Every structure is written in structure tokens, then in C-alpha cells.
Amino acid sequence: MFEDRTYENIMRECFDLAPPDVDLRQGGIFYDAVAAACAKIAQYYADLRFAFDLVFVTTAVDEYLDRRGAEYAVIRLPATVAQYEYLWTGTAGPEIGARFFSDGLYFTLRQKDEDLSLYLEAETPGIISNNILPGSAAIPVNNISGLATSTFGELIEPGSNTESDENYRDRIMEKIAGPAENGNRQHYKTWAESVAGVGRARIIPLFAGENTVLGIIIGTDGLPAVQAIVDRVQEYIDPMTLDITVEYEGQPFPVGDGLGDGAANIGAHFAAVAPYRLNIDISFSAELRPGYTADQLKIDVTEAFTDFLKTLVLTTPERQPIIVRASAVSSLLYGLPGLVDYSDLTLNGAAANVELTDRQVAACGEVTINAIV
């Protein structure tokens, strides 16, 4: 809007207004008199352009995007904390609220209300606490008398970072363009994706007949959402307070009660499930750059392929199948610094694309590299 309002253009306009006999050279009285003012005016236009960008959903960022989203009742998903099973042995266990640490990360001991089981909750929100291996020592911050061993169990629920501007903007635009109302397909998607920890929801209407809706719940990492997140989606949209099942794929399938106690309309039976994980094995022959080894390249390929699949799963448009294309993987490989050339690329043992069903998400499987000497 104000692209032409640069310092040089404003100075030139001032020179055009100067009397013909005035010295316009740098260092002259007229030049020095207007230069500072022109610089401030140019800065004003730059700030004004930035302010205009903060007004619109497509260009707003940070707290200004939050304000725009709030106008459409779409709230940015906050960061969540990781939770791990807690295992201990000894004559006496730690008290609820005791603090532990591992690898510089701190955790607090909590107890579930339902079954009174113990778990460790990260004190720092986000994905930073998601990579502690089961069996790792949970070291008490303060000495606990009678405690013999103290370890992390399985990850119950991964932590997630605060929703990015890009993902948040997409949800706002979906709400605007949907429209998400009256319990339509977009409405179920909006409901599910408003639950913390959900990265994407794929909605399948009439999956088991009239008044049935299936929600495929994907985590923020592009992988199947853990059961705790799936349960939160189910409880929010259509609680399972009654033992109701429908026939699906030849088996009884539990669904919500349809009583309207959640966000869904009365009579609509909703079921939230995690997708199946389909590992994509990748194999190829590689000509390496000098100084690179196959093991180093394998690490690079694994990281890049994992990020690629995450983006693919989370951004594939609704109602379109997720397809891992060999051509896209080819472009990915050519972007790696340790690779000169490659051949014989296969995905899951075949030189072809891999198409997933609605109930599957792709994950990085085994990476096999045959180095060409």
C-alpha cells in the first residue's frame, strides 16, 4: 500500500518543491534541513504499513492474530505438558507434588483421579520433554527416605508447543470459509481441532449409517493422537455415558450417547479414534559427498523424511487421500547436503507411491542406504 513511500522518493519530492536557485547537494542547507524529516516520514509509512498488516487475518501475527481469531471464537491452542507413568520401589514412596528431574528437565508427581495411578508431569510445556526413554532415572530434587528406585515409565501424553501462527491462521480461515455451523462436517472438524493436543482431525460422516460421525484424531506431531487426547475430544463432542455400539467393519463399535451433552447435536452419535500408523520404509543407493558416511546420511534422511511426512499428514486437504509420492521423496533427497546422487528408490519395497486410507497416517520406518563406492 505504501511501497513507494521510501526515503529516496520522499526526498525527491522535497527537492521538486525547492526553489530553482537552491543548492540541493548533500551537505547543503536545504538538504540537511529536510533529510531528517524525510527519514521520519518514511519510517512513519513503514510503521503504518506494518499496522495495516496486523489488521487482517491473512497477515496478522502473534497477539494480533489472537485478537482476530477471538472475534470468530477461535482460540489459539496453548502449549501442553508431557506426562509419564511413574514407577518406584522401596519401603516408602514419594508424596504427591514431589519434584524430580532428568537431563535438566523438571517434573512434578501427580495422581489421576480415576484410578489413583501416579504420573510425572513436566514443569515446562512443549515438546522439549517428550523424549525421555522408559526406564530412565527420575531423580528426586529432595531426598526421599525409603525410596529405592525411581524411574520414568511410558509416555502417557506428549507435550505440545503453542499453536503456530500458520496452523492457527488455517483454523481461523476454515471457520470463516466453512461455515462451521449446525453440526455440519466442518463443525465437527472445528470442534475436534479446538482441543489441546490435536494437530488435525479428519471427519468421516455416516461411517456406520445414519446419525453416525467418525473423527480421526491426529496429534500435533502428525502421528496418532494418544488415548488421553482422543478421550478429551470424545468427551467434548459426544460423551460416552451409555454403552452404545454400532456395527462397523463387521464388529461392534462404541459411539457417544447422542444425548446432546457435548457439542454435537442431539441424536448424532460421534466416535473419536486415533488413526493407524503406517510406517514407510525408504531404501535407495547413494553416491555420497566426500567426508560423509552412510550413517550420517541416514540420520539426515530420517529427520527430513519425518518432517516431510508430518507436514504431509497435517496439511493434506480434507477429503483428499494422503499420498506419499516417490517424486516428492526424490526432491527431498536431492536437498540433502551429504548426497551427490541416488538410484533405486523404493517406498515400502516398491518403486511407487504409497496411498493411505482415511484411517491411516504415515510415519518414518526403516531407512536403508546402500552406499556406492
N, C-alpha and C positions, 0 to 999 in steps of 0.2 A: 504493500500500500504506500509506503514511504521510501521505496528503494532509491529514488532519485534525490532524496534529501541528505546528500553526503556533504561533508565539509567542503570538498572541492567545488561542488555545484553551488553551494550557498555563497562561498567566497566569490565565485564568478559572477553571480547575480549582484553582489555588492559592488564589484568593480564596474558592472554595466551601469550602475546608478551614479557612479562617481563623476564629477565634473571633468571635462576633457583635458584640462591642463593640470590635473593632479597626478603626482608621482605614485604609481601603483607597484613599484618594485618592493621586494621583501626588504624590510628594514626601514622603509619609508613611513612617514607619519600616518598616512591613511591605512596602509597595510597593517601596521601594528595596532591601530585603533579598532579595526573590525575583526581581526583574526580571532581574538579571544571570544568575542560574541558569537562569531560563526561556529566556533568549536562547541560552544554551549548549546547553540540551536541544533546542531547536528546530533549532539548527544540526546537532546530532548526528543527528537524524532525517532532515534533508535530506541529509547525507552518507551515511547508511545507505541511503536510497532510491537515491541515485546508485550506491552499491556494488552493490546488487541488480541495477540495470540492466546493470552490466558483466559480470554472470554469464551472461546469456542471449544467444544468437546474434542474436536479433531486435533487441536494444537495445545490445549491446556496441559499443565504438568503439576505434579506434586499436590500441594494443598488446594490449588486452584481447580485441579481436576476433581478432587474430593468434593468441592463445593458444587461443581456442575453435576456430578453423579448424585449427590444428595437431593438435587432438585427433581430427579427421576426415581427417588427412593432406591438407588443402587449404591451400596456402601462398599468401600474398599475392604477386602478381606485382610484381617490383621495377621501378623506372624503368630504361629503356634509353637508350642514347645514339645520336644521329644519325650516319650515315656517308655521306660524299660521295666521288664519284670525284675524283681529283686530277690536274690537268693542268699540265704545265710545259714550258718551252723554255729553252735555254741550253746552255752548254758543260759544265755540271755540275749535277746535281740534288741536292736535299736528302737528308740521311741519314734513315733510319727513326728515328722518335722526335722529329724536329724539330717545333717548335711554331709554329702560325700563328694569326692572329686575323682576325676580320671583324665589324664592327659591335659591338664589345665582347665577342664570344664567342671562346673559345679552342679550338683543335683540335690534335690530335697526328697526325702522319703514321704510318700503319701499312701493312703489306703482307700481302696474302692468301696463305695457304699454298698454295692450289690452283694459281693461275695467276700468282702473284707480282705482281699488279697493285697499284698504290698507291691508298690511300684516306685521307681525313681523318676522324678520329673525334672527335666533340665531347667536351670535357672535362666539360661539365655535362650530367648526364642530364635527360631530359624533352623536352617538345615545344618548348621555347624555341629550340632550334637547328634547327628543321625548315624555316625559311622563307628560306634563303639561295638566291638565284637562280643557275642555272648561268651561268658566265662572271664571277661576282663575284671580285674580287681576294682571294687568300689571302696575307695579308701576313706574312712571316716575323717571328717575335719577335726572332731574332738574324740578323745579316747572313749571307747565303749567297753565297759567291764563285762567279761563273759562272752564276747563276740569272737569266734574262732575264725570263720571265713565270711567274706562279704563280696559278692560278685554280681555283675550285670547278667540278666537273663536275655530273653528275646526282646526285640524291639516291638512294643505294643502299638505305638502310634508315632510316625515320624514327625519331626517338626517341619514347619514350612515358613518361608520368608514372607514378609509383607507383599501383598499382590503388586506386581509391577504395573507401571503406567499403561503399558501396551495391553496386558490382559484386562485390566480394569476398564480401559477405554473400549475394548471389544465388547465387554458385557454391557456397558452403557449404550453403545450403538445398537446392540441386539435388543435391548429393552426399548429403545426408541423406534427401531425399524420393525420389531416383531410382528404385531404388537403382542406383548405377553399379558394376556388377559383372559378371563372367563374359563380358565383351566384348559387352554389350548396347548398344543405341543411345546411352543416356545415358553409358555408359562411354567411348565414342569421343568424345563431346562434352566430357566431363571431361578426357580426355587432351589433346585439342587445345587447350582453353582454359587448360591449365596451362602452356603455352609462352609465354614473354615476348613481348609484341608482338601477341598475339591478343586481339581485343576480343570476338569471337563466332565460334562455329563452328556451322554448320548441317549436320546429318548426313543423308545420303540412303542408306539401306541397299538392297542388291540393285540398284544402279543399272545394272549390266551383267550381271545374272544372279546365280546362287548364289555366296556367299562373296565378294562384292564390296561395298565400302563407299566412298562418296564424301564427303569432308569439304570444305565450302565455307568457306574461311578468310577472315574479315573482320578488318581492323586495328582498333586502338583508336580510330581516327578515324571509324569507320563506313564506310570505303571499302575497296576491295580490298586485301588484305594484299600487301606487296611480296614478290618471289620469295624473298628470303632467309628471311623468316618462314615462308612456305609450305614451303620446303625443310626448315626445322627441325622443323616439325610432321610432315612425311613421315618424316624420319629417326628421330624419336622413336617414332612409332606403327608404321611398317612400312617399313624401309629398302628402297630400290630398288637392290639389289646385283646383280640379274639383269635381263635385258632381257625383261620380261613385259608383254604387252599384252592388252587385251580389246576386244571390239567395242562401241563406244558412239557413238550418233548417226551411224552409218554410217562411222566412222573408227576406226583402231586407237588405243587409249587406254592409256598406260603406267600400271601399278599397281605397288604394292610386291610384294616377292617372296613374302610369305606364309609365311616360314620361322620366324616367331616370334622373330626377332632384335630386334624392337621390343616395344612394349607390347601390340600386338594378338596374338590367339591364332594358333596355327599353322593355316595353311590359309585365313586371311582375308586377302584382297588389298585393301589400303586405298590410296586416292589422295587426296592433298591438292591442291586447286586454289584459286586466287583467283576470286572471282565477277566477272562482267562489270559494268562501271559503266554505269548508265543515267542520263544527265543529264535532269533535269526542268526544262524551261523554264517560266517563270512570266510571265504577261502580264496586265495589268489597267489600267483607267483610274482615276486617283486625284484626289481633292479634297484638296489639301494645306493644312496649317495655315499661318497667316501666318508668314513668315520661313523656311519650309522650301522646298527646291528638290527637283526630281525626282532629281537626282544624289545628294543627301543621303539621300533616302528609299531609293534603290536600294541604297546601302551598308547601311542598316538592314535592308532586306528580305533581302539576300544573307546577312548574318550570322545573322539569325533563322531563315531557311529552312534554312541549312546546319546549324545546331544542331538544328533540328526533325528533319531527315532523319537526322542522326547518331543521335539518341535513338530514332527510329522503327526504324532498322536494328538497333540493338544491343539493343532491348527487346521487339521483336515476339516473342511466344511461339513456341516450337518447333512445327513442323508447321502453322503459320498463315502464309499468304502476306503479304508486305509490301505494304500498300496505302497509297498517298499519297492521302488523301481531300481533296476540294475543301473540305469543311466544316471540316476541321482547319486548312487553309491560311487559310480565311476568318477563323477565330478568331485565328490568328497575326497577320494583317494588322491586325485591329482593335486589337491590343495595342500597335501601334507608335505612338510619340508624334507623329510628323510627319503622320499620316494622319487626316483627318476622316471620309472615306467612300470607297468604291471601287465599281466595277462592272465587268462584262465580264471576270471572272476566267477564265483558261484555263490548263490544265496540258498542256504539250506540244501546244498548239494546239487543245485541246478542253475544253469545259466539263464535264469528267467526271473520275472518279477514275482513278488510274494504278496498275494492279496489276502487280507484278513476279513473275518466275518464281523458282524456288528458286536459280537461279544468277546472280541479279542483285541489286545494291544500288543505292539511289537516291542521287544526288548533285545538288547545285545546278547548274543550267545557266545559260542566259541569262535575266536579269531585264529585262523590258521594261515601262516605266511611261509611260502616256500621261497627262500632267498635264491636268486640267480647269481651264481658266481661268475 
